[in-house]
């Protein structure tokens, strides 16, 4: 979420899917957010104009498959069994897993035989790619959100990641912060409050939040059960994704 394909726009993309088990070097603490990087890729350069996030919800009927030749993005299944085949190598995503889907490859998305597969697909697109349909029949795509041009991105290498953030209930919100690049959040579970410098807004399951680098905020799980957020992030290479606001 065409006059030029993302492979021309962004160059060769190196895929690095990070196994969940490799994320934790010590046992997670119950009083802190648990961040699990589900997938990541390198973007060598951003030289060809503004980018947007485009978030899709896509359903593929049981036992069916579709080719995918659209922009690069991150895939996260929310129901059913989803398989991704890239140049003949197949991977089936398990519950809670995500995957990067790039360009310039023979890619097929397929549902398991027992039930339809529904997944979120967060795309990085140019302006020319905001309207085309990239998931052909029998897939049923529906756009959830599209953003304004992502401000503040400069030429040079960037990192594109998909992260699941889990927070136990009643944990104090982290300090106010902003992104070094930008992120698009999707609320997977829980009851949340989004705090900014001058307001507090409720966020429930299914809510989408765009966070450009100028957006100062923090999230708080105010419910009685663990909450989960899905975050697609783009940030300059070797720069922290999150920049905490320094107070006098």
RABEL-V239439 format. One record per pair of residues at least 12 apart in sequence whose ideal C-beta (glycine too) atoms are under 10 Angstrom apart, sorted by the first residue. I is the first residue (numbers start at 1). J is the second residue. D is the distance in whole Angstrom. If there is no record, write none. Layout:
[[I	J	D] [I	J	D]]
This chain:
[[1	52	8] [1	53	7] [1	54	2] [1	55	6] [1	56	5] [1	70	9] [1	71	7] [1	73	7] [1	121	7] [1	122	7] [1	123	3] [1	124	8] [1	125	6] [1	129	8] [1	130	8] [1	132	10] [1	134	8] [1	141	9] [1	143	7] [1	144	9] [1	145	8] [1	146	6] [1	147	9] [1	184	9] [2	69	10] [2	70	9] [2	71	8] [2	125	9] [2	126	7] [2	128	5] [2	129	5] [2	131	10] [2	132	6] [2	134	9] [3	126	8] [3	127	10] [3	128	5] [3	129	9] [4	48	7] [4	49	9] [4	126	7] [4	128	7] [4	129	9] [5	69	8] [5	70	9] [5	71	8] [5	72	10] [5	103	6] [5	104	8] [5	126	9] [5	129	9] [6	43	9] [6	48	9] [6	51	9] [6	70	8] [6	71	5] [6	72	5] [6	73	9] [6	102	8] [6	103	5] [6	104	9] [6	123	9] [6	124	7] [6	125	8] [6	126	8] [6	129	8] [7	71	9] [7	72	8] [7	102	8] [7	103	4] [7	104	4] [7	105	9] [8	48	8] [8	103	9] [8	104	9] [9	43	9] [9	45	9] [9	46	8] [9	47	8] [9	48	5] [9	49	8] [9	51	8] [9	71	8] [9	72	9] [9	103	9] [9	124	9] [9	125	9] [9	126	6] [9	128	10] [9	129	9] [10	41	10] [10	42	10] [10	43	5] [10	44	7] [10	45	7] [10	46	7] [10	47	8] [10	48	8] [10	51	9] [10	71	9] [10	72	7] [10	102	9] [10	103	8] [10	124	8] [10	126	10] [10	158	9] [10	160	9] [11	42	9] [11	43	7] [11	44	4] [11	45	5] [11	46	9] [11	47	8] [11	48	10] [11	157	9] [12	42	9] [12	43	10] [12	44	7] [12	102	9] [12	103	10] [12	104	8] [13	41	5] [13	42	6] [13	43	6] [13	44	8] [13	72	6] [13	100	8] [13	102	5] [13	103	7] [13	104	8] [13	105	10] [13	160	8] [14	40	10] [14	41	7] [14	42	5] [14	43	9] [14	44	8] [14	100	10] [14	102	9] [15	39	8] [15	40	8] [15	41	5] [15	42	8] [15	72	10] [15	86	9] [15	99	9] [15	100	5] [15	101	9] [15	102	6] [15	105	10] [16	37	10] [16	39	8] [16	40	5] [16	41	7] [16	42	7] [16	100	8] [16	159	9] [16	161	10] [17	37	9] [17	38	8] [17	39	5] [17	40	7] [17	41	9] [17	91	9] [17	97	9] [17	98	8] [17	99	6] [17	100	7] [17	162	10] [18	36	9] [18	37	5] [18	38	7] [18	39	7] [18	40	6] [18	98	10] [18	161	9] [18	162	10] [18	163	10] [19	37	10] [19	38	10] [19	97	9] [20	36	6] [20	37	8] [20	38	7] [20	94	9] [20	96	8] [20	97	7] [20	98	10] [20	164	9] [21	36	10] [22	36	10] [22	37	9] [23	35	8] [23	36	5] [23	37	6] [23	38	9] [23	163	9] [23	164	10] [24	36	8] [28	166	9] [28	168	10] [29	168	10] [29	171	10] [30	168	6] [30	171	8] [30	226	10] [31	167	10] [31	168	7] [31	170	10] [31	171	6] [31	172	9] [32	167	8] [32	168	9] [32	171	7] [32	174	9] [33	165	5] [33	166	7] [33	167	5] [33	168	9] [33	171	8] [33	173	10] [33	174	7] [33	219	8] [33	221	9] [33	227	10] [33	229	9] [34	164	8] [34	165	7] [34	166	5] [34	167	7] [34	168	8] [34	226	9] [34	228	9] [35	163	6] [35	164	8] [35	165	5] [35	166	8] [35	167	10] [35	229	10] [35	231	9] [35	241	10] [35	242	10] [36	96	8] [36	97	10] [36	98	9] [36	162	10] [36	163	7] [36	164	5] [36	165	8] [36	166	8] [36	228	10] [37	98	9] [37	161	6] [37	162	7] [37	163	5] [37	164	8] [37	231	10] [37	233	10] [38	74	8] [38	75	10] [38	76	7] [38	93	9] [38	96	8] [38	97	6] [38	98	3] [38	99	8] [38	100	9] [38	161	8] [38	162	5] [38	163	7] [38	164	6] [38	230	9] [38	231	10] [39	74	6] [39	75	8] [39	76	9] [39	93	10] [39	97	8] [39	98	5] [39	99	5] [39	100	4] [39	101	9] [39	160	9] [39	161	7] [39	162	5] [39	163	9] [39	232	10] [40	74	9] [40	98	10] [40	100	7] [40	159	6] [40	160	7] [40	161	4] [40	162	7] [40	163	9] [40	233	9] [41	72	7] [41	73	10] [41	74	9] [41	100	5] [41	101	10] [41	102	7] [41	124	10] [41	158	9] [41	159	8] [41	160	5] [41	161	8] [41	162	9] [42	157	7] [42	158	8] [42	159	6] [42	160	8] [42	237	7] [43	72	8] [43	124	8] [43	153	10] [43	156	9] [43	157	7] [43	158	4] [43	159	7] [43	160	6] [43	234	7] [43	236	10] [43	237	8] [44	156	9] [44	157	5] [44	158	8] [44	237	9] [45	155	6] [45	156	6] [45	157	7] [45	158	8] [46	124	10] [46	150	9] [46	153	5] [46	154	7] [46	155	6] [46	156	7] [46	157	9] [46	158	6] [46	181	10] [46	234	9] [46	236	10] [47	155	5] [47	156	9] [48	126	7] [48	155	9] [49	126	6] [49	127	7] [49	128	9] [49	149	9] [50	125	10] [50	126	7] [50	127	7] [50	148	9] [50	149	4] [50	150	7] [50	151	8] [50	153	8] [51	71	9] [51	123	10] [51	124	5] [51	125	7] [51	126	7] [51	127	9] [51	129	9] [51	147	9] [51	149	7] [51	150	5] [51	153	7] [51	158	10] [51	182	9] [51	234	8] [52	71	10] [52	123	8] [52	124	8] [52	125	5] [52	126	8] [52	127	7] [52	129	8] [52	130	6] [52	146	6] [52	147	5] [52	148	7] [52	149	6] [52	150	7] [52	182	10] [52	184	10] [52	210	10] [53	73	9] [53	122	6] [53	123	7] [53	124	7] [53	125	8] [53	145	7] [53	146	7] [53	147	4] [53	148	9] [53	150	7] [53	182	7] [53	183	9] [53	184	4] [53	208	9] [53	210	7] [53	211	10] [53	232	7] [53	234	8] [54	70	10] [54	71	8] [54	73	8] [54	121	9] [54	122	8] [54	123	4] [54	124	8] [54	125	5] [54	129	7] [54	130	6] [54	131	10] [54	134	9] [54	143	7] [54	144	9] [54	145	7] [54	146	5] [54	147	8] [54	184	9] [55	73	9] [55	74	10] [55	120	7] [55	121	7] [55	122	5] [55	123	8] [55	143	7] [55	144	5] [55	145	4] [55	146	7] [55	147	9] [55	184	6] [55	185	10] [55	186	7] [55	208	6] [55	210	10] [55	230	10] [55	232	8] [56	70	9] [56	73	8] [56	75	10] [56	119	9] [56	120	7] [56	121	4] [56	122	8] [56	123	7] [56	133	9] [56	134	8] [56	135	7] [56	139	10] [56	141	5] [56	142	7] [56	143	6] [56	144	7] [56	145	9] [56	146	10] [57	78	8] [57	118	7] [57	119	8] [57	120	6] [57	121	8] [57	140	9] [57	141	7] [57	142	5] [57	143	8] [57	144	5] [57	145	10] [57	186	10] [57	206	10] [58	75	9] [58	77	10] [58	82	9] [58	109	8] [58	117	8] [58	118	7] [58	119	6] [58	120	8] [58	121	6] [58	134	9] [58	135	5] [58	139	6] [58	140	7] [58	141	5] [58	142	8] [58	143	10] [59	78	10] [59	79	9] [59	80	8] [59	111	8] [59	116	5] [59	117	7] [59	118	5] [59	119	8] [59	135	9] [59	138	9] [59	139	7] [59	140	5] [59	141	8] [59	142	8] [60	80	8] [60	82	8] [60	83	10] [60	109	6] [60	110	7] [60	111	4] [60	112	10] [60	116	6] [60	117	5] [60	118	8] [60	119	8] [60	135	8] [60	137	10] [60	138	7] [60	139	5] [60	140	8] [60	141	10] [61	80	10] [61	111	6] [61	115	9] [61	116	5] [61	117	9] [61	137	10] [61	138	5] [61	139	8] [61	140	8] [62	80	8] [62	81	9] [62	111	5] [62	112	7] [62	113	6] [62	114	6] [62	115	5] [62	116	5] [62	117	8] [63	110	8] [63	111	7] [63	112	7] [63	113	5] [63	114	8] [63	115	9] [63	116	9] [63	117	10] [64	109	10] [64	110	7] [64	111	6] [64	113	10] [64	116	8] [64	117	9] [64	137	9] [64	138	5] [64	139	8] [65	83	8] [65	85	8] [65	108	5] [65	109	7] [65	110	4] [65	111	7] [65	117	10] [65	138	9] [65	139	9] [66	107	10] [66	108	7] [66	109	6] [66	110	8] [66	111	9] [66	134	10] [66	135	6] [66	136	6] [66	137	7] [66	138	7] [66	139	5] [66	141	10] [67	85	10] [67	106	8] [67	107	7] [67	108	6] [67	109	8] [67	135	9] [67	136	7] [67	139	10] [68	84	9] [68	85	10] [68	86	10] [68	101	6] [68	103	9] [68	105	9] [68	106	9] [68	107	4] [68	108	7] [68	109	5] [68	121	9] [68	134	7] [68	135	7] [68	136	9] [68	139	9] [69	103	8] [69	104	9] [69	105	9] [69	106	9] [69	107	7] [69	134	7] [69	136	9] [70	101	8] [70	103	8] [70	107	9] [70	121	9] [70	123	7] [70	125	8] [70	129	8] [70	132	8] [70	133	9] [70	134	3] [70	135	7] [70	136	10] [70	141	10] [71	101	9] [71	102	9] [71	103	7] [71	121	10] [71	123	5] [71	124	6] [71	125	5] [71	126	8] [71	129	5] [71	132	9] [71	134	7] [72	100	7] [72	101	7] [72	102	5] [72	103	5] [72	104	9] [72	123	7] [72	124	6] [72	125	9] [72	160	7] [73	99	10] [73	100	8] [73	101	6] [73	102	9] [73	103	9] [73	120	10] [73	121	5] [73	122	5] [73	123	4] [73	124	6] [73	125	8] [73	134	9] [73	160	9] [73	162	9] [73	232	8] [74	98	6] [74	99	7] [74	100	6] [74	101	7] [74	120	8] [74	121	7] [74	122	5] [74	123	8] [74	124	9] [74	160	8] [74	161	8] [74	162	4] [74	163	10] [74	184	10] [74	230	9] [74	231	10] [74	232	5] [74	233	10] [75	93	7] [75	97	9] [75	98	6] [75	99	5] [75	100	8] [75	101	5] [75	109	8] [75	119	5] [75	120	7] [75	121	5] [75	122	8] [75	123	10] [75	162	8] [76	93	8] [76	96	9] [76	97	8] [76	98	4] [76	99	8] [76	119	6] [76	120	5] [76	121	8] [76	122	8] [76	162	7] [76	164	8] [76	186	8] [76	188	9] [76	230	6] [76	232	9] [77	92	9] [77	93	5] [77	94	9] [77	95	8] [77	96	9] [77	97	8] [77	98	8] [77	99	9] [77	111	10] [77	117	6] [77	118	7] [77	119	4] [77	120	8] [78	95	10] [78	117	9] [78	118	5] [78	119	6] [78	120	6] [78	186	9] [78	188	8] [78	230	9] [79	95	10] [79	115	7] [79	116	8] [79	117	7] [79	118	5] [79	119	8] [80	111	6] [80	112	6] [80	114	8] [80	115	5] [80	116	5] [80	117	4] [80	118	6] [80	119	8] [81	93	8] [81	94	9] [81	95	9] [81	110	9] [81	111	7] [81	112	3] [81	113	8] [81	114	7] [81	115	7] [81	116	10] [81	117	6] [82	94	10] [82	97	9] [82	99	9] [82	109	7] [82	110	7] [82	111	7] [82	112	8] [82	116	10] [82	117	4] [82	118	8] [82	119	5] [83	108	8] [83	109	7] [83	110	5] [83	111	8] [83	112	7] [83	117	8] [84	99	6] [84	100	10] [84	101	7] [84	107	7] [84	108	7] [84	109	6] [84	110	8] [84	119	10] [85	105	10] [85	106	8] [85	107	7] [85	108	4] [85	109	8] [85	110	7] [86	99	9] [86	100	10] [86	101	8] [86	102	8] [86	105	5] [86	106	7] [86	107	5] [86	108	8] [87	104	10] [87	105	5] [87	106	5] [87	107	8] [87	108	10] [88	105	10] [88	106	7] [88	108	9] [89	105	10] [90	108	8] [90	110	8] [92	110	9] [92	112	8] [92	117	10] [93	117	9] [93	119	8] [96	164	7] [96	166	10] [96	188	10] [96	228	9] [97	162	10] [97	164	9] [98	119	9] [98	120	9] [98	122	9] [98	161	10] [98	162	5] [98	163	9] [98	164	7] [98	230	8] [98	232	9] [99	119	10] [99	162	8] [100	160	7] [100	161	9] [100	162	7] [101	121	8] [101	123	9] [102	160	10] [109	121	9] [109	135	8] [109	139	7] [111	138	9] [111	139	9] [116	138	10] [116	139	10] [116	140	9] [117	139	9] [118	140	9] [118	142	10] [119	135	10] [119	139	10] [120	144	8] [120	162	10] [120	186	6] [120	188	9] [120	208	10] [120	230	7] [120	232	9] [121	134	8] [121	135	8] [121	141	8] [121	144	10] [122	144	9] [122	145	9] [122	160	10] [122	162	7] [122	184	6] [122	186	8] [122	208	10] [122	230	8] [122	231	9] [122	232	4] [122	233	10] [123	143	10] [123	146	9] [123	184	10] [123	232	9] [124	150	9] [124	158	10] [124	160	7] [124	184	10] [124	232	8] [124	234	7] [125	146	8] [125	147	10] [126	149	10] [127	149	7] [130	143	9] [130	146	6] [130	147	10] [131	143	9] [131	146	9] [144	184	10] [144	186	8] [144	206	8] [144	208	6] [145	184	7] [145	186	8] [145	207	10] [145	208	4] [145	209	9] [145	210	7] [146	184	10] [146	208	10] [146	210	9] [147	182	8] [147	184	7] [147	208	9] [147	210	5] [147	211	10] [147	212	8] [148	210	8] [148	212	8] [149	212	9] [150	179	10] [150	181	7] [150	182	5] [150	183	10] [150	184	9] [150	210	9] [150	212	6] [150	213	8] [150	234	7] [151	181	10] [151	182	8] [151	212	5] [151	213	7] [151	214	7] [151	215	10] [152	179	9] [152	180	9] [152	181	7] [152	182	7] [152	212	7] [152	213	4] [152	214	7] [152	236	10] [153	181	6] [153	182	7] [153	212	10] [153	213	8] [153	234	7] [153	235	9] [153	236	8] [154	181	10] [154	236	7] [156	236	7] [156	237	7] [157	236	7] [157	237	4] [157	238	8] [158	180	10] [158	181	7] [158	233	10] [158	234	6] [158	235	6] [158	236	6] [158	237	6] [158	239	9] [159	180	10] [159	181	8] [159	233	8] [159	234	7] [159	235	6] [159	236	8] [159	237	5] [159	238	8] [159	239	9] [159	241	8] [160	181	9] [160	232	8] [160	233	7] [160	234	5] [160	235	9] [161	183	9] [161	231	8] [161	232	7] [161	233	5] [161	234	8] [161	235	8] [161	241	8] [162	230	7] [162	231	7] [162	232	6] [162	233	8] [163	183	9] [163	185	10] [163	229	8] [163	230	8] [163	231	5] [163	232	8] [163	233	7] [163	241	8] [164	188	7] [164	228	6] [164	229	7] [164	230	6] [164	231	8] [165	185	9] [165	188	9] [165	219	8] [165	221	10] [165	227	9] [165	228	7] [165	229	4] [165	230	8] [165	231	6] [166	188	9] [166	189	9] [166	190	9] [166	221	9] [166	226	6] [166	227	7] [166	228	5] [166	229	8] [167	190	7] [167	192	9] [167	219	7] [167	220	8] [167	221	4] [167	223	10] [167	226	7] [167	227	5] [167	228	8] [167	229	8] [168	190	10] [168	221	7] [168	225	9] [168	226	5] [168	227	8] [169	190	8] [169	191	9] [169	221	6] [169	222	8] [169	223	6] [169	224	5] [169	225	6] [169	226	7] [169	227	7] [170	220	9] [170	221	7] [170	222	8] [170	223	9] [170	224	8] [171	220	8] [171	221	6] [171	222	10] [171	226	10] [171	227	10] [172	218	10] [172	220	7] [172	221	10] [173	192	10] [173	193	8] [173	194	9] [173	195	6] [173	217	10] [173	218	5] [173	219	6] [173	220	4] [173	221	8] [173	222	9] [174	195	10] [174	218	5] [174	219	8] [174	220	9] [174	242	8] [174	244	8] [175	218	7] [175	242	10] [175	244	5] [175	245	7] [175	246	9] [175	247	8] [176	195	7] [176	196	8] [176	197	7] [176	216	5] [176	217	7] [176	218	5] [176	244	7] [176	245	5] [176	246	10] [176	247	8] [177	211	10] [177	215	10] [177	216	7] [177	217	7] [177	218	6] [177	219	10] [177	240	10] [177	241	10] [177	242	5] [177	243	6] [177	244	5] [177	245	6] [178	211	8] [178	212	8] [178	213	6] [178	214	7] [178	215	6] [178	216	5] [178	217	7] [178	218	10] [178	242	8] [178	243	6] [178	244	9] [178	245	7] [179	211	5] [179	212	7] [179	213	5] [179	214	9] [179	215	7] [179	216	10] [179	217	10] [179	231	10] [179	233	7] [179	234	9] [179	235	7] [179	240	9] [179	241	6] [179	242	7] [179	243	7] [180	213	6] [180	233	9] [180	234	9] [180	235	5] [180	236	6] [180	239	5] [180	240	6] [180	241	6] [180	242	7] [180	243	6] [181	211	9] [181	212	9] [181	213	6] [181	233	7] [181	234	5] [181	235	4] [181	236	6] [181	239	8] [181	241	7] [182	210	7] [182	211	6] [182	212	5] [182	213	6] [182	214	9] [182	215	9] [182	232	9] [182	233	7] [182	234	6] [182	235	8] [182	241	10] [183	209	8] [183	210	8] [183	211	4] [183	212	9] [183	213	9] [183	215	9] [183	229	10] [183	231	5] [183	232	6] [183	233	4] [183	234	8] [183	235	8] [183	241	7] [183	242	9] [184	208	7] [184	209	7] [184	210	6] [184	211	7] [184	230	9] [184	231	7] [184	232	5] [184	233	8] [184	234	9] [185	203	8] [185	207	8] [185	208	7] [185	209	4] [185	210	8] [185	211	7] [185	219	8] [185	229	5] [185	230	7] [185	231	5] [185	232	8] [185	233	9] [186	205	9] [186	206	8] [186	207	8] [186	208	6] [186	209	8] [186	228	10] [186	229	7] [186	230	4] [186	231	8] [186	232	8] [187	203	6] [187	204	6] [187	205	5] [187	206	6] [187	207	5] [187	208	8] [187	209	8] [187	219	9] [187	227	8] [187	228	8] [187	229	6] [187	230	8] [188	205	7] [188	206	9] [188	227	8] [188	228	4] [188	229	6] [188	230	5] [189	204	10] [189	205	6] [189	221	10] [189	223	9] [189	225	8] [189	226	7] [189	227	6] [189	228	4] [189	229	9] [189	230	10] [190	203	9] [190	204	8] [190	205	7] [190	219	10] [190	221	5] [190	222	9] [190	223	5] [190	224	9] [190	225	6] [190	226	7] [190	227	2] [190	228	6] [190	229	8] [191	203	8] [191	204	6] [191	205	8] [191	220	10] [191	221	7] [191	222	6] [191	223	3] [191	224	8] [191	225	8] [191	227	7] [192	204	7] [192	205	9] [192	207	8] [192	209	9] [192	219	6] [192	220	7] [192	221	6] [192	222	7] [192	223	7] [192	227	6] [192	228	10] [192	229	8] [193	218	9] [193	219	8] [193	220	5] [193	221	8] [193	222	5] [193	223	10] [194	207	9] [194	209	7] [194	211	10] [194	215	10] [194	217	6] [194	218	8] [194	219	6] [194	220	8] [195	216	10] [195	217	6] [195	218	5] [195	219	8] [195	220	6] [196	215	8] [196	216	6] [196	217	5] [196	218	8] [197	216	6] [197	217	8] [197	218	10] [197	245	9] [198	216	10] [199	217	10] [200	220	9] [200	222	10] [201	217	10] [202	222	8] [203	219	8] [203	220	9] [203	221	10] [203	222	9] [203	227	9] [203	229	9] [204	223	9] [204	227	10] [205	227	9] [205	228	9] [207	229	10] [208	230	10] [209	229	9] [209	231	9] [211	231	9] [211	233	9] [213	235	9] [213	243	8] [216	243	9] [216	245	6] [217	245	10] [218	244	9] [218	245	9]]
